[in-house]
Structures are given as C-alpha cells and as structure tokens.
C-alpha cells in the first residue's frame, strides 16, 4: 500500500507541484507522518510555512493568463523533483526504501503532469466552461488527494 501512496503523492505533485510538499510538511509537523534522518526537517514549522506559502503562490499563479504550461521543461522538472521528494517522504514514513519511493513519486509526477493537462483541457472543451473553473476543481482534487495520502499512516 505504501508504494501505491508514493505514486499517488507524485501524481498530485504532477497536478500542483508545491501542494503535496506543503501537505507532507504539515502531516509531519502534526505527527501523521514519521519522518526521520534527512527528512526530519519536514516536520519543522519553517518547512511547513515555507512550503505552504510557495503552494499558495503556485495556486494563484496557475490562474494567471501568462503562466507557462506545466508540460514546459521548468514545470515538468519541478513536478518530477517534488514528486520524487514527497514519494521518498511517504516511503520513509511507511518503512519502504527511499530510492523506490522517489522513483514512484517521480513517475507519478510525470503521469500527473501530462495526464492532468489532458484531463483539464478535455473537461474545459467538453463542459464549455472557462478554464478557471476546471483549474479550481483541479486544486481541490490535489489538496484532498494529498491529504488523503498522508492520512493513511
């Protein structure tokens, strides 16, 4: 089950790169996740606050008209890195190996990036609605999904 959760947290990082690290940091701070060693810093107040501020900034920036596509190299790389990082955190908390958790999180980040883009574009076309409404739904899915993952421990 832990390995599936590593993939899923990465998938959510593919939708919004900074929300899963913020949720992971708060989960560690609240004791939901047991992070040790080099991952213990995630349970600190500075980590939780910094990741939260970055996540909020990303949620706002995503709605701006000049924001680059998530599939462009900077956005894709960010999603791979944060997917790998949060996947590793989930693996540590679940007693699994860091490399496998990171790999699954990174793969989830790629799937979430490209799959999320396709789903969002198709929903906008199918519903004939402005993109912002689907983007807000995507925000909710990312937040709720990330919370669900970290609450499994």
C-alpha positions, 0 to 999 in steps of 0.5 A: 500500500505504501508504494501505491501512496508514493505514486499517488503523492507524485501524481498530485505533485504532477497536478500542483507541484508545491501542494503535496510538499506543503501537505507532507510538511504539515502531516509531519509537523502534526505527527501523521507522518514519521519522518526521520534522518534527512527528512526530519526537517519536514516536520519543522514549522519553517518547512511547513510555512515555507512550503505552504506559502510557495503552494499558495503562490503556485495556486494563484499563479496557475490562474494567471493568463501568462503562466507557462504550461506545466508540460514546459521543461521548468514545470515538468522538472519541478513536478518530477523533483517534488514528486520524487521528494514527497514519494521518498517522504511517504516511503520513509514514513511507511518503512519502504526504501527511499530510492523506490519511493522517489522513483514512484513519486517521480513517475507519478509526477510525470503521469500527473503532469501530462495526464492532468493537462489532458484531463483539464483541457478535455473537461474545459472543451467538453463542459464549455466552461472557462478554464478557471473553473476546471483549474479550481476543481483541479486544486481541490482534487490535489489538496484532498488527494494529498491529504488523503495520502498522508492520512493513511499512516 
